[in-house]
């Protein structure tokens, strides 16, 4: 389970990373790589180990192609939110 704060932060950071990610500039000095964008999204969040790999994959896919993957990420995170919080 994840908290509502983690849910909100994951979505906010993924949106920012998707806006900032520029695949045609994926190499070069001063360019932020896809893996660095994903690390930014997941940085210091309380994500359970059993869900971390799936969330990382969905975040990566959403950054690269937000239109195709954002709802899948959103739906997966909704399933993980702790309703008792």
Residue pairs with C-beta under 8 A, 6 or more apart in sequence:
1 48
1 80
1 81
1 82
2 10
2 46
2 47
2 48
2 51
2 77
2 80
2 81
2 82
3 46
3 81
3 82
3 85
4 81
4 82
4 85
6 45
6 46
6 47
7 77
7 78
7 80
7 81
9 45
10 41
10 42
10 45
10 47
10 55
10 59
10 77
11 73
11 74
11 77
13 40
13 41
14 41
14 59
14 62
14 63
14 70
14 73
15 66
17 37
17 38
17 40
17 41
17 59
17 63
18 62
18 63
18 66
20 32
20 37
21 32
21 34
21 37
21 63
21 64
22 31
23 34
23 64
25 31
26 33
26 34
34 60
34 63
34 64
37 63
38 56
38 59
38 60
38 63
41 59
41 63
42 52
42 55
42 56
42 59
47 55
48 80
51 80
54 76
55 76
55 77
58 69
58 72
58 73
58 76
59 73
61 68
61 69
61 72
61 73
62 69
62 70
62 72
62 73
